[in-house]
Amino acid sequence: MNALEKALLIKELHQLTLDLEHRTLSFYEIARAKQRIKDIFALCDEPIFQKQILSYRALMEPKTAAQFFASDTPFSLSFRGYFQDEYELEAQLYTLPHSGWAFLHDRSKGWQTWLIPTPNRTALISEWGTFEDNYAWMLEMQQYYDCLYTDAELESQSVLLEPIPSAELSNHVPSSANEPHDVPETALETLTPSSETSQIEKNTITDSNALDTAALNPDAELQIFDHLTPAQLYKLPLNASSNQQLYAAHFPDAPTISQLHDIVLYGEKMETWHTQPVYIAEQLNLQGRFEKHLILLGAFNPIQAVELCGLFCQHSERQLASVQEVSLHALGTAYQSIDTLFKCCVEQAKFVWKMEQYHSYIPSEAINTQKFIQFDEQDADFSTPILLLEERQKIRVIHGHKRLALADNETAYPYLILHRRHGLNWKMIQSAISVLSQPINVLELHKAIQEQQPI
């Protein structure tokens, strides 16, 4: 295949992907586009070309793409697999005794790498991103911790980690009607290990089937939400100095809930958890970005709730931003989406703890991000709030262009909000902006606009 033919195939792949993502196609057109993409995959057997089409394969065949990418790294023998559920991923990583890494995939967010740097240590977790972003992050962690053996070291020292056979990796991946299950022969050929590596694996795997089963067996089951099947509870491997028992809840018939929020049960009196309030915590990653809510069940009082939420954040390598209390009845079905849980917190919950210089968070989908009045803003970081105006059931940005530009695909932002119904209008906002020197600080602008409002 010459260079022109390759370029034309890449161009065609790009167009097919755009059609699938952004156009309303008939079922026939969708099937035809997917089949054409698979046909192109089958034509591309050169390793360098396989890398060029990896982003397209990640869209169509994410599991195959993850395996291909991992097989092309120097750490393929410590790769633990492709997962769509973080609790199954966590159980697998923590059961195996050695360091290892795995991919977590979410169709809306992208890819995360989870890395266990040393035995009995909580996982390090990358930001959501592409394969390349994740691998660059993992190399940084490897440089710092020097934790993963390369394949060459494993082969020379016969210190092979206990890998998951590729045939069993499919057990971790929920089937989907939207995802093709057949894999092109060329992809399978690419993923086939060398005879030398296969022999090493054969000699060192002793009882991996029993290991996998133990990793995925829940410690308990409990009925938490009425309309769902009982939750599977997994005891979290907390710091050895802690005597608290926390259980992560996983819902087999609603796996997306575990992706939206962390739901955790305090295990001291599990049978009476429903008599206690629900505590909802906001978690930030180590860079200060909103990560997800933590829903804590079974805590006896607010003081204990804050302690347990902090313990969970420490386990997850996150920061605790706030803890709110709400009744189980008021929570209702608000856990089913990010927006409804935020709404429940605003309308029903009360704060029991906040971090210093805390600002409430608003889901990104609730904001009209177009900035109506243009002016120079001070530089922002992830803790900088955006300033909003609520008018006619829309929420518009007054100040926050630089804050919004810090990262793509953020779930929520810290914010301050003003309301048109309080007598405020855009002329008053423009007047407040005109008296401030630029670049303008968001807190100073918020104060100046408040001074313009009618008393």
Secondary structure, DSSP 8 states (H G I E B T S, - for coil): --HHHHHHHHHHHHHHHHHHHHS---HHHHHHHHHHHHHHHHH--SHHHHHHTHHHHHHH-HHHHHHHHHHTSTTGGGEEEEES-HHHHHHHHHHSSS-EEEEEEETTTEEEEEEE-STT---EE--SB-HHHHHHHHHHHHHHH-----HHHHHHHT-------HHHHGGGS---TTS-----HHHHHHH---HHHHHHHHHH-SSHHHHHHHHH--SEEE--STTS--EEEEE----TT----EEEEE-TT-THHHHHEEEEEE-TTGGGGGGS-EEEEEEE-TTS-EEEEEEEES-SSHHHHHHHHHHHHHHTT-EEEEEEEE-HHHHTTGGGSHHHHHHHHHHH-EEEEE-TT---EEEGGG-EEEESS---B----TT--EEEEEETTEEEEEE-HHHHTT-SS-SEEEEEEEEGGGT--HHHHHHHHHTS-SSB-HHHHHHHHHHHS--
